[in-house]
Amino acid sequence: MPIGDVTPEKTCAVVVGIEQYAVGAGWNLDGPASDAARFVDWLCSKGVPPGNILVLLSPLEGNRNICDQLTGRGIPTQVASHDCIMNTVANCLPNLDGELLWLFWGGHGVITSDHGRRLFCANATANNPQVFGLEDLLAMLRSKTCARFKHQIGVIDACANYFEEMRSKVSLAESGFSRGEPAGDVRQFVLYGAATGELARNDTIRKTGAFSEVVLETLERDPRWPPDIRGLRERVTDHFERLRREGKARQSPGYFQWQWPEGGGILGDLPVSGQVQTAVRELGLAVPQLRKLAKAVLNCPGFTDNQRWEALHNNLPSSLKTAFPRQAEATDWEAELIGFFASIWNDKDGMAAWLVALRSVEKNQRASQAVADKIEYLRQVNEVRRLLGDVEITTAELCQLYRRSAPDPQLAPEADDLDQVLEHLWDMVPRVNGGIAPLLEFVERVARGHKRPDLSDWVKNVAHSPQQIADLKRYLNQEAADAAVVREYLLIDLPSATSPLEYWFHSWNRERDSHDSIKPASSAEPVPAALADILDKIDSIRQGELVIELFVPFNMLCCEADRWEIEWFGGSKSTLGALHPFLLRWRDRALNTPRTRAGEWREVTRKIRARESAGTPPTIRWIDPHQKPQQVMRQIGSGDYGGCIGFLFAVDQAALRGDGLLLAALLGGAPFALWMREPPRNWQEFRQKMDIELVKADRLDDVPCRIANVRSGDDASSQPAYALTLFWDDPNRNPLAAPYPTTIPQRDAS
């Protein structure tokens, strides 16, 4: 769930922790109040104003000091009763100014027979179980009442066992929340501590919920703001999967995501119990894959008709009837269908008989064919997973292979595990009409990278024609040839516009992994003429693509060096940016000049390179002119810098003042940035163009070469990339830092 550029100052939170209930000591929990306080501590550490945090606590007697401590920090607490919670959410929250909303809840909860989640309030009694319907609460938060909170994240640590199992003498009352008119642009993401029918474990000795603990640990370790929500979900899922394998946990945390206008509620792994997940894994499948099949069944028009559901059940062989859920008995159709398919998956005759029965009652042939297609999809994907089972593929390699196999990397959904990669590739169309499927291209790439001819043989057998194989081979061979190109660097030091030039030439060959240099030389000629002389000398010895890096002082970062005309022998002229990939670097920082915060520069670069090595695609963190310098520095310091910084305003000489946003970004440690010296015709077009080029680049070091192609084709001032400054300042390639390591291979990470 991408959150964008929401600042801590625009973040609000409702935090609930209930340990003591009016029903009696049998309901006591020792942990939710401590978890709530820890969550508040984390919010404050990130810069969320205390006035933006609404806290409702009902701690045990021995934990009442938690309320006192929060109050002493300017964060008052209220009792977590039904009325107080209702007033806080319905009346107080809408008056806060924010864009990101957090909802943290720890306490008791249940699931109703119609699969609705209910959360108990502190004043719940045996005869009056005061509850809130979580679905109603979330719907109200998505309504126009709270429409200012465009991004909403919930963490719900509560049990999800069935209320009927409690054998209560009374029924659950309605929550009282009015759903209201829905807003059209609210994103919601909610993590649940337990799946349907499960209990959420609370550690009384350590005073924490098992689910809350791993959530809080993950948030506290994430330096970014806003935090990586996708990474949080995956960390929680992986943690509990490991505990279940070791027999140390039974709960299966899940998630719910609402993305408007893409569609209503998107249910994650929530409805599936740990037992079913284990059965699915034993088949070599994944729950999200079987969920797609279940959804395809439920999308059949005939399944809105009770009689057709019963007719399907009656048409099944007797061996399948006991396993297939009848509509009258199913409390969660999706989960029960997943369990049904898991139970008969290896029975191909049984699956075929079920599909025949479906087609006999489903009049919509397109819908029944969609179900059949999903089954075929699972069969082939399962076969690919089996074939790749003994291939050791790192996460970084997986992401790279996925992006290269995708026909359009920009449109490829994010994926960082094998199941997601296979699922997305299956859904993609071939690179060209009649071409080989992206999934098969992916397998062939793995075969080449790991020298597995058996995988290549499988691709040949599955492909529709020999021509597809021939075209794929030709495409991959050309790609490999392009990747073997030597990349060389001309590093030039320019202390001022009239200074002599000092330059270094370095070559890195992907195959030899070698590093060469020539002695520094100087020239007192005018800069463009001196550059022409240097390029003339370099052309006689260079072997491949040349990247020019110009070290300049801060007051020259807006110079139009890429537009300088270079005159060649014979009188021909060309701009420097059209000749070669060209970029600027900050000379003062490269020299470790005081107050340039060179340490932050090196540290941010290290983290960006680590993300790149982990396979994280590069992105641009855009800065608009309304942001404050301190805000920009704080965001970069917290890890919010993407792959590079982009400016959505013209950075001219006036923008080089000491309190400007460019200096703030550089002092924050940003090593990679781009900006326009003049406003483009259309800022949106410019931003889109740069985003596309960054996505298409495999690595950050490929970006200058891609921008060079844009520059050479965009000479007209009305086009994107005209008057573009590319600032690519890698501290690992710094001849101004003495001594320069000329004998150590300088890997370009291309």
C-alpha positions in Angstrom: 0.0 0.0 0.0 2.0 3.0 -1.2 1.4 5.9 1.2 3.3 8.7 -0.6 4.9 11.7 1.1 2.8 12.0 4.2 4.8 13.7 7.0 4.6 12.8 10.7 3.0 16.2 11.3 0.1 15.1 9.1 -0.3 11.8 10.9 -3.0 11.0 13.5 -3.7 7.9 15.5 -6.5 6.3 17.6 -4.8 3.9 20.1 -6.9 1.5 22.2 -5.6 -1.0 24.8 -8.1 -2.9 27.0 -6.9 -5.2 29.8 -9.8 -5.0 32.3 -13.4 -5.7 31.5 -16.5 -5.1 33.5 -17.6 -8.7 33.0 -15.0 -9.9 35.6 -11.4 -10.9 36.2 -11.8 -14.0 34.0 -11.4 -11.6 31.0 -8.3 -9.9 32.3 -5.4 -9.4 29.8 -1.9 -8.2 30.8 -0.4 -6.7 27.7 -2.7 -4.6 25.6 -2.0 -1.4 27.6 1.7 -1.9 27.4 1.5 -2.5 23.7 -0.6 0.6 23.2 1.9 2.7 25.1 4.8 1.2 23.1 2.9 2.1 19.9 2.5 5.7 21.1 6.2 5.8 21.9 7.0 4.7 18.3 4.7 7.4 16.9 6.3 10.1 19.0 9.8 8.9 18.1 8.9 9.5 14.4 7.7 13.1 15.1 4.0 12.6 15.3 2.6 15.5 17.5 1.2 14.4 20.8 -2.0 16.3 20.1 -2.6 14.1 17.1 -2.7 10.9 19.2 -6.0 9.9 20.8 -5.5 7.2 23.5 -8.2 5.0 25.2 -6.9 2.7 27.9 -8.4 0.4 30.5 -5.4 -1.1 32.1 -5.1 -3.6 35.0 -4.7 -2.0 38.4 -1.0 -2.8 38.4 -0.5 -1.0 35.0 -2.3 2.3 35.8 1.0 4.1 35.8 1.0 3.7 32.0 -1.9 6.3 31.9 0.0 8.6 34.2 3.2 8.4 32.1 1.3 9.3 28.9 -0.5 12.2 30.5 2.8 13.5 31.8 4.0 13.7 28.2 1.0 15.7 27.1 -1.0 12.7 25.8 -4.2 12.4 27.9 -6.0 9.0 28.1 -9.7 8.1 28.3 -11.4 5.0 29.5 -12.0 2.6 26.7 -15.7 2.3 27.2 -18.3 2.1 24.4 -19.3 5.8 24.7 -15.8 7.1 25.0 -14.6 5.2 21.9 -17.7 6.2 20.0 -17.2 9.9 20.9 -13.5 9.8 20.1 -13.9 8.2 16.7 -17.1 10.0 15.6 -16.5 13.5 17.0 -12.9 14.1 18.0 -11.1 12.3 15.2 -12.8 14.2 12.3 -11.6 17.5 13.9 -7.9 16.6 13.6 -5.9 17.7 10.6 -4.1 14.9 8.9 -3.6 12.7 5.9 -2.5 9.4 7.5 -4.5 7.7 10.2 -3.3 4.8 12.4 -5.8 2.6 14.3 -4.2 0.4 17.0 -6.4 -1.9 19.0 -5.5 -4.5 21.6 -8.1 -6.5 23.5 -10.8 -9.2 23.2 -12.7 -9.9 20.0 -14.9 -12.5 18.3 -16.3 -13.5 14.9 -20.1 -13.8 14.3 -21.8 -16.5 12.4 -21.9 -14.2 9.3 -18.2 -13.7 9.5 -18.4 -10.2 11.1 -15.7 -9.1 13.5 -16.6 -7.6 16.8 -14.4 -5.9 19.3 -15.4 -5.8 23.0 -15.3 -2.5 24.9 -14.1 -2.2 28.5 -17.7 -1.9 29.9 -18.8 -5.2 28.4 -20.8 -7.4 30.8 -22.3 -10.9 30.6 -25.7 -9.4 30.0 -24.6 -6.5 27.9 -21.6 -7.4 25.7 -20.7 -3.9 24.5 -19.1 -4.3 21.1 -18.1 -2.5 18.0 -18.6 -4.0 14.6 -15.1 -3.6 13.0 -16.5 -3.6 9.5 -18.8 -0.7 10.5 -15.9 1.2 12.1 -13.7 0.8 9.0 -16.6 1.8 6.7 -17.1 4.9 8.8 -13.4 5.8 8.6 -13.7 5.4 4.8 -16.7 7.7 4.6 -16.7 11.4 4.0 -16.7 12.0 7.7 -13.0 11.1 7.8 -12.2 11.7 4.1 -9.2 13.9 4.9 -7.3 10.7 6.0 -6.5 9.4 2.6 -4.3 6.7 4.0 -5.5 4.5 6.9 -3.6 1.7 8.6 -5.0 -0.6 11.2 -3.4 -3.0 13.6 -6.0 -5.2 15.4 -4.6 -7.6 18.0 -7.8 -9.5 19.0 -9.1 -13.0 19.0 -11.3 -14.2 16.1 -13.0 -17.2 17.6 -16.7 -17.7 17.0 -19.1 -15.9 19.4 -21.4 -18.9 19.3 -18.6 -21.0 20.9 -18.8 -18.7 24.0 -22.4 -20.0 24.6 -23.5 -16.5 25.7 -27.1 -16.2 26.8 -27.5 -12.9 25.0 -26.8 -11.8 21.4 -24.3 -9.2 20.3 -25.8 -5.7 19.9 -25.1 -3.4 16.9 -22.1 -1.2 17.2 -23.9 2.1 16.6 -21.4 3.4 14.0 -23.0 5.0 11.0 -21.2 4.0 7.9 -22.0 7.3 6.1 -21.4 8.2 2.5 -18.2 6.6 1.2 -15.3 8.9 0.1 -13.8 8.0 -3.3 -10.1 8.1 -2.6 -9.4 6.5 0.8 -6.9 3.6 1.0 -7.2 1.3 4.0 -4.9 -1.5 5.1 -5.6 -3.5 8.2 -3.5 -6.2 9.8 -5.3 -8.8 12.0 -3.7 -10.8 14.7 -5.7 -14.0 14.0 -7.7 -15.7 11.2 -11.3 -16.8 11.3 -11.9 -19.1 14.3 -8.5 -18.5 15.9 -7.3 -17.1 19.2 -4.8 -14.4 19.4 -2.1 -15.3 22.0 -1.2 -12.9 24.8 2.0 -13.3 26.8 1.1 -12.3 30.3 4.6 -12.7 31.7 6.2 -10.4 29.1 3.1 -8.2 28.9 2.6 -8.2 25.2 0.5 -9.8 22.5 2.4 -12.2 20.3 1.1 -10.4 17.2 1.6 -6.8 18.6 5.2 -7.7 19.6 6.3 -8.6 16.1 4.4 -5.6 14.6 6.0 -3.2 17.0 9.5 -4.7 16.6 9.2 -4.4 12.8 8.0 -0.8 13.0 10.8 0.2 15.4 13.5 -1.2 13.1 12.2 0.5 10.0 14.0 3.9 9.7 11.6 5.1 7.0 8.6 7.3 7.3 6.0 6.3 6.4 7.1 2.8 7.2 7.1 0.0 4.6 3.6 -1.5 5.1 4.2 -4.3 2.6 7.4 -5.3 4.4 5.5 -5.2 7.7 2.9 -7.6 6.4 5.5 -10.0 5.0 7.6 -9.9 8.2 4.6 -10.7 10.3 3.5 -13.5 8.0 6.9 -15.0 7.8 7.3 -14.9 11.6 4.1 -16.8 12.3 4.6 -19.3 9.5 7.9 -20.2 11.1 6.3 -20.4 14.6 3.6 -22.7 13.2 6.1 -24.9 11.5 7.9 -25.2 14.9 4.7 -25.9 16.7 5.0 -22.7 18.8 1.9 -20.9 17.4 -1.5 -21.6 16.0 -2.7 -18.2 15.0 -2.5 -17.0 11.4 -2.3 -13.2 11.1 -4.0 -11.8 8.0 -4.8 -8.5 6.4 -7.7 -6.6 4.8 -7.1 -3.9 2.1 -9.5 -1.5 0.7 -8.4 0.3 -2.5 -10.9 2.5 -4.2 -11.7 2.7 -7.1 -10.0 -0.6 -7.9 -12.7 -2.5 -6.1 -14.3 -3.1 -2.7 -12.6 -4.9 0.1 -9.6 -7.1 -0.9 -9.3 -9.8 1.6 -5.8 -11.1 2.2 -5.0 -14.3 4.1 -7.5 -13.6 6.8 -10.2 -16.3 6.2 -7.8 -19.3 6.0 -6.8 -21.1 9.1 -3.3 -22.4 9.8 -4.5 -26.0 9.2 -5.7 -25.2 5.7 -2.5 -23.2 5.0 -0.4 -26.2 6.0 -2.4 -28.5 3.7 -2.0 -26.1 0.8 1.7 -25.8 1.3 2.0 -29.6 1.3 0.6 -29.6 -2.2 3.3 -27.2 -3.4 0.8 -24.4 -3.8 0.1 -21.1 -2.0 -3.1 -19.9 -0.4 -3.3 -16.8 -2.6 -3.3 -19.0 -5.7 -6.2 -21.2 -4.5 -8.0 -18.0 -3.4 -8.0 -16.9 -7.0 -9.7 -20.1 -7.9 -12.2 -19.8 -5.1 -13.0 -16.2 -6.2 -13.5 -17.4 -9.8 -16.1 -19.9 -8.6 -17.9 -17.3 -6.4 -17.9 -14.9 -9.4 -20.1 -17.3 -11.4 -23.5 -15.8 -11.7 -25.2 -19.1 -10.8 -23.7 -19.0 -7.3 -26.0 -16.2 -6.4 -28.9 -18.7 -6.8 -29.4 -21.1 -3.9 -30.9 -23.7 -6.1 -27.9 -23.8 -8.5 -25.5 -24.2 -5.6 -27.6 -27.1 -4.3 -27.8 -28.5 -7.8 -24.0 -28.4 -8.1 -23.8 -30.3 -4.9 -26.3 -32.9 -6.0 -24.5 -33.4 -9.4 -21.2 -34.3 -7.7 -20.0 -37.9 -7.3 -20.7 -39.2 -3.8 -16.9 -39.1 -3.1 -16.9 -35.3 -3.4 -20.2 -34.4 -1.7 -19.0 -34.7 1.8 -16.0 -32.4 1.1 -17.8 -29.8 -1.0 -19.6 -27.1 1.1 -23.3 -26.7 0.8 -24.5 -23.1 0.7 -26.7 -23.5 3.7 -23.8 -24.8 5.8 -21.0 -22.5 4.7 -20.1 -19.6 7.0 -17.2 -18.4 4.9 -17.5 -19.7 1.3 -14.1 -18.5 0.1 -12.3 -20.2 2.9 -14.3 -23.4 2.6 -13.8 -23.6 -1.1 -10.0 -23.2 -0.6 -10.2 -26.1 1.9 -12.2 -28.2 -0.6 -9.8 -27.7 -3.5 -6.9 -28.4 -1.2 -8.5 -31.7 -0.3 -9.1 -33.0 -3.9 -6.2 -31.2 -5.7 -4.2 -34.4 -6.3 -7.4 -36.3 -7.5 -7.4 -35.2 -11.1 -10.4 -37.3 -11.9 -12.2 -35.7 -9.0 -11.3 -32.2 -10.1 -12.5 -33.1 -13.7 -15.8 -34.4 -12.3 -16.3 -31.3 -10.2 -15.7 -29.1 -13.3 -18.2 -31.1 -15.3 -20.8 -30.6 -12.6 -20.0 -26.9 -12.5 -20.6 -26.5 -16.2 -23.8 -28.5 -16.0 -25.4 -25.9 -13.7 -23.6 -22.7 -14.7 -25.2 -21.2 -17.7 -22.6 -18.5 -18.2 -19.9 -20.3 -20.3 -17.4 -17.5 -19.9 -17.6 -17.7 -16.1 -17.2 -21.5 -16.0 -14.3 -21.2 -18.5 -12.6 -18.7 -16.2 -12.7 -21.3 -13.5 -11.2 -23.9 -15.8 -8.5 -21.4 -16.8 -7.6 -20.9 -13.2 -7.2 -24.6 -12.7 -4.9 -24.8 -15.7 -3.0 -21.8 -14.4 -2.4 -23.5 -11.0 -1.4 -26.7 -12.7 1.3 -25.0 -14.8 2.5 -22.7 -12.1 2.7 -25.6 -9.7 4.8 -27.5 -12.2 7.1 -24.4 -12.5 7.4 -24.2 -8.7 8.3 -27.9 -8.6 11.0 -27.5 -11.4 12.5 -24.5 -9.6 12.4 -26.2 -6.2 16.1 -27.0 -6.1 17.3 -23.8 -7.8 18.8 -21.4 -5.3 17.6 -17.9 -6.4 18.4 -14.9 -4.2 15.7 -12.3 -3.7 17.7 -9.7 -5.7 18.1 -12.2 -8.6 14.4 -13.1 -8.5 13.3 -9.4 -8.7 15.8 -8.8 -11.6 14.6 -11.9 -13.5 11.0 -10.9 -12.9 11.4 -7.3 -14.2 13.4 -8.5 -17.2 10.7 -11.1 -18.1 7.9 -8.6 -17.8 7.0 -7.0 -21.2 6.6 -3.6 -19.6 8.5 -3.3 -16.3 6.7 -0.1 -15.4 3.4 -1.8 -15.4 4.6 -4.9 -13.6 3.0 -5.2 -10.1 5.5 -5.4 -7.2 6.6 -8.9 -6.4 9.4 -10.2 -4.1 8.7 -13.8 -3.7 8.4 -16.7 -6.2 4.6 -17.2 -5.8 3.9 -13.5 -6.6 6.4 -13.6 -9.5 4.8 -16.6 -11.1 1.3 -15.3 -10.5 2.0 -12.0 -12.1 3.9 -13.4 -15.0 1.0 -15.8 -15.8 -1.4 -12.9 -16.1 0.9 -10.9 -18.5 0.6 -11.0 -22.3 3.7 -11.9 -24.4 6.2 -9.2 -25.3 5.0 -9.3 -29.0 2.0 -10.8 -30.6 2.4 -14.5 -31.0 5.5 -14.4 -28.7 6.4 -16.8 -25.9 4.6 -16.4 -22.6 6.4 -14.2 -20.0 6.3 -17.1 -17.5 8.2 -19.4 -19.9 10.7 -16.6 -20.6 11.3 -16.4 -16.9 12.0 -20.1 -16.7 14.4 -19.9 -19.6 16.2 -17.0 -17.9 16.6 -19.1 -14.8 17.9 -22.0 -17.0 20.5 -19.8 -18.5 21.7 -18.2 -15.3 21.9 -21.5 -13.5 23.0 -23.8 -16.4 20.0 -26.0 -16.2 19.4 -27.5 -19.7 16.5 -29.5 -18.2 14.6 -26.3 -17.6 15.2 -25.2 -21.2 13.9 -28.6 -22.4 10.8 -28.1 -20.4 10.3 -24.6 -22.0 10.7 -26.1 -25.5 8.1 -28.8 -24.7 5.5 -26.3 -23.4 6.0 -23.5 -26.0 3.4 -23.4 -28.7 5.9 -23.4 -31.6 9.7 -23.7 -32.4 9.5 -20.1 -33.7 8.7 -18.9 -30.2 11.8 -20.6 -28.9 14.0 -19.2 -31.8 12.7 -15.6 -31.2 13.3 -15.9 -27.4 16.8 -17.2 -28.0 17.6 -14.3 -30.3 16.2 -11.7 -27.9 18.1 -13.1 -24.9 21.4 -13.3 -26.9 21.1 -9.7 -27.9 20.4 -8.7 -24.3 23.5 -10.5 -23.1 25.6 -8.8 -25.8 24.4 -5.4 -24.7 25.1 -6.3 -21.0 28.8 -7.1 -21.9 29.5 -3.5 -23.0 32.5 -1.9 -21.3 31.5 1.2 -19.2 34.2 3.8 -18.7 34.3 7.0 -16.7 35.9 10.3 -17.4 36.1 12.2 -14.0 36.8 15.9 -14.3 37.5 18.3 -11.5 36.4 21.9 -12.2 37.0 24.2 -9.1 35.6 27.2 -11.0 34.4 28.2 -14.5 37.9 29.6 -15.3 40.1 26.9 -13.5 42.3 24.5 -15.2 40.9 21.0 -15.6 42.2 17.9 -13.9 40.8 14.6 -15.0 40.9 10.9 -14.4 40.0 8.1 -16.8 38.8 4.8 -15.5 37.5 1.6 -17.2 35.6 -1.2 -15.7 35.0 -4.3 -17.9 32.1 -6.6 -16.8 34.0 -9.7 -17.9 37.5 -8.9 -16.8 36.5 -7.0 -13.7 39.6 -4.9 -14.2 40.4 -1.3 -13.3 42.8 1.0 -15.2 43.9 4.6 -14.9 46.1 7.3 -16.5 47.9 10.0 -14.6 46.0 13.2 -13.9 46.7 16.0 -16.4 45.8 19.7 -16.4 44.8 22.2 -19.0 44.5 26.0 -18.8 42.3 26.3 -21.9 38.7 27.4 -21.8 36.5 24.7 -20.4 34.6 23.5 -23.5 37.8 23.6 -25.6 39.7 21.7 -22.9 36.9 19.2 -22.7 37.2 18.7 -26.5 41.0 18.0 -26.1 40.4 15.6 -23.3 37.7 13.7 -25.2 39.9 13.5 -28.3 42.7 11.9 -26.2 40.2 9.5 -24.4 38.6 8.4 -27.7 41.9 7.0 -28.8 42.1 4.6 -25.8 38.6 3.9 -24.6 36.9 0.7 -25.5 33.2 1.2 -24.7 30.5 3.6 -23.4 31.9 6.7 -21.8 30.2 8.5 -18.9 31.4 12.0 -18.1 31.3 13.2 -14.4 32.0 16.8 -13.7 32.9 17.9 -10.1 31.8 21.5 -9.6 31.3 23.7 -6.5 27.8 24.2 -5.2 27.3 27.6 -6.9 27.9 25.8 -10.3 25.3 23.1 -9.9 22.9 25.0 -12.1 25.5 25.5 -14.9 24.3 24.3 -18.3 27.3 22.0 -18.9 25.3 19.5 -20.8 24.5 22.2 -23.3 28.1 23.2 -23.8 29.1 23.0 -27.5 32.1 20.8 -28.2 33.9 21.5 -31.5 35.5 18.5 -33.1 38.4 18.3 -35.6 37.0 19.5 -38.9 34.6 22.0 -37.4 31.6 19.7 -36.5 29.9 20.6 -33.2 27.7 18.9 -30.7 26.5 19.5 -27.2 28.2 17.6 -24.5 25.0 16.0 -23.2 24.2 14.7 -26.7 27.6 13.1 -27.1 27.9 11.1 -23.9 26.0 10.3 -20.7 26.8 13.4 -18.6 26.3 14.3 -14.9 27.3 16.7 -12.3 28.8 16.1 -8.9 29.3 18.2 -5.8 33.0 19.0 -5.5 32.8 20.4 -1.9 31.3 17.2 -0.5 33.7 15.0 -2.5 36.6 16.9 -0.8 35.0 16.3 2.7 34.7 20.1 3.1 33.3 20.9 6.6 29.5 21.4 6.9 28.8 19.4 3.7 27.8 16.4 5.9 29.8 14.0 3.8 29.3 11.2 6.3 25.5 11.3 5.7 26.2 11.2 2.0 28.2 8.0 2.3 25.7 6.4 4.7 22.6 7.2 2.5 24.5 5.8 -0.5 25.3 2.6 1.3 21.7 2.1 2.2 20.5 2.8 -1.3 23.0 0.4 -2.7 21.9 -2.2 -0.2 18.3 -1.8 -1.3 19.4 -2.2 -4.9 21.4 -5.3 -4.1 18.2 -6.7 -2.4 16.4 -6.2 -5.7 14.3 -3.2 -4.8 13.5 -1.3 -8.0 14.7 2.3 -8.0 12.1 5.1 -7.6 12.2 8.9 -7.6 11.3 10.7 -4.3 9.7 13.9 -5.7 10.0 17.2 -3.8 7.6 20.0 -4.4 8.3 23.7 -3.8 5.9 23.9 -0.9 8.1 21.7 1.4 10.4 23.1 4.0 14.1 22.5 4.1 14.1 20.9 7.5 11.3 18.6 6.4 13.3 17.5 3.4 16.4 16.8 5.5 14.3 14.9 8.1 12.6 12.8 5.5 15.9 11.8 3.9 17.4 11.1 7.3 14.5 8.8 8.1 15.2 6.8 4.9 12.5 8.4 2.7 14.6 9.0 -0.4 13.6 6.3 -2.9 16.5 5.7 -5.3 17.0 9.3 -6.2 15.5 12.8 -5.5 13.5 14.7 -8.1 12.5 18.3 -7.9 9.1 19.5 -9.2 10.2 23.1 -9.7 12.9 24.7 -11.7 16.2 24.8 -9.8 17.9 27.9 -11.1 20.7 30.1 -9.7 18.2 31.7 -7.3 17.5 28.2 -5.9 21.1 27.8 -4.8 20.7 30.0 -1.7 21.8 28.7 1.6 18.2 27.9 2.8 17.0 26.2 -0.4 15.5 22.8 -0.9 18.4 21.6 -3.1 21.0 22.3 -0.4 18.7 20.7 2.2 18.5 17.5 0.1 22.2 17.3 -0.4 23.0 18.0 3.3 20.5 15.3 4.1 22.8 12.9 2.2 21.1 12.5 -1.1 23.7 11.1 -3.6 21.4 10.9 -6.7 19.1 13.6 -7.9 17.7 15.3 -11.0 16.1 18.6 -11.7 15.1 21.1 -14.5 16.9 24.4 -14.8 13.9 25.8 -16.6 10.2 24.8 -16.2 9.1 22.2 -18.8 6.0 22.6 -20.9 4.2 20.1 -18.6 5.5 19.1 -15.2 3.3 15.9 -15.2 4.7 14.8 -18.5 8.3 15.5 -17.2 7.6 13.5 -14.0 6.1 10.6 -15.9 9.0 10.5 -18.4 11.6 10.4 -15.6 9.7 7.8 -13.6 9.6 5.6 -16.7 13.3 5.9 -17.4 14.2 5.0 -13.8 11.9 2.0 -13.9 13.4 0.8 -17.2 17.0 1.0 -15.8 18.1 -2.2 -14.2 20.3 -0.3 -11.7 20.9 3.3 -10.7 24.2 3.3 -12.6 22.3 2.6 -15.8 20.2 5.8 -15.4 22.7 8.3 -16.9 22.9 6.2 -20.1 19.1 6.1 -20.4 18.9 9.9 -19.8 21.5 10.4 -22.5 19.2 8.7 -24.9 16.4 11.1 -23.8 18.6 14.1 -24.1 19.8 13.2 -27.6 16.2 12.9 -28.8 14.8 15.9 -26.9 16.7 18.9 -28.3 13.6 21.0 -28.5 12.9 23.2 -25.5 9.3 21.9 -25.4 10.3 18.3 -24.7 11.0 16.7 -21.3 14.7 16.4 -20.4 15.6 19.7 -22.1 17.6 21.8 -19.5 17.8 18.7 -17.3 20.6 18.4 -14.8 21.5 14.9 -13.7 23.3 14.8 -10.4 24.8 11.3 -9.8 27.3 11.6 -7.0 28.6 8.2 -6.0 31.2 8.4 -3.1 32.7 5.0 -4.2 34.1 6.7 -7.3 35.8 9.8 -5.9 39.2 10.8 -7.2 39.2 13.9 -5.0 39.5 11.8 -1.9 43.2 11.0 -1.3 44.5 8.5 -1.8 42.4 7.4 -4.7 42.3 3.6 -4.9 43.6 3.1 -8.4 44.6 -0.5 -7.9 41.4 -1.8 -6.4 38.7 -2.9 -8.9 35.9 -0.3 -9.0 32.7 -2.2 -9.7 30.1 -0.1 -11.4 27.2 -2.4 -10.2 25.7 -2.4 -13.6 
